[in-house]
């Protein structure tokens, strides 16, 4: 009887000691994450409606979401922001962190609009903190390489999503690469040809064909020799949705305006629920993860979302 009582007391004491150690273990985990070098991979899937994404079979994107968070997002939250929900102004907004009324591209570079250099690509903000960071952009749309990207060590247009994937994997696997943006365009092409809708099989098929490209790109990152010493933030987003075979709208059409942001990685707060976010938040989130203090003088419209406070 006394022996059982003693064993019970020992068990209770061990349990109390184990529980008391939990905060220390948590702190140690955070400290280990903080010691890792921050890196960013942003994947843009052009013209991908969130309701179509939900219907499509996308195991790679589902895995990223399971290790992070899927945030509801939208474009052009206010008519004062101006611009059309077309690729030119929307990718400018994603990559600069400001809306068209600031960056100046309301319709497209082909309209001879001029980019306001006061609001550069977020690569330039990164370089202002650390000029030695290696930044790279690989896109399947010529407009991104020619008109949007600045302060990049690698800035390439590759025709077609398959060769874009191959080149992006090469860049991602290089241990010198710190920040990488990759653009895939097939869902947008399918939407324009067949229709932007979750009931259009060809459109869903294009999204499903993009998913393994995302998966292989993420695996290239995870197989880097330096990966164990790195803290990767992976962001996936789109520039617009679509309705019918178009996406021209000043933000009034929900099927066009509603988009998404997936944030995944050690620094992501998995249960974060900030409500509706915006695609301009992508650049701000990448900057914050990389340790760049956001300067109010930059007048960014975006803000960091989905990150742990310590991240």
Secondary structure, 3 states (H helix, E strand, C coil): CHHHHHHHHHHHHHHHHHHHHHHHHHHHHHHHHHHCEEEEEEEEECCCCHHHHHHCCCHHHHHHHHCEEEEEEECCCCHHHCCCCCHHHHHHHHHHCCCHHHHCCCCCHHHCCCCCCCCCCHHHHHHHHCCCCCEEEEECCHHHHHHHCCCCCEEEECCCHHHHHHHHHHHHHCCCCCEEEEEECHHHHHHHHHCCCCCCHHHHHHHHHHHHHHHHHHHHHHCCCCHHHEEEEEEEECCCCCECCECCCCCCCHHHHEEEEEEEECCECCCCCCCCEECCHHHHHHHHHCCCCCCHHHCCCCCCCCECCCC
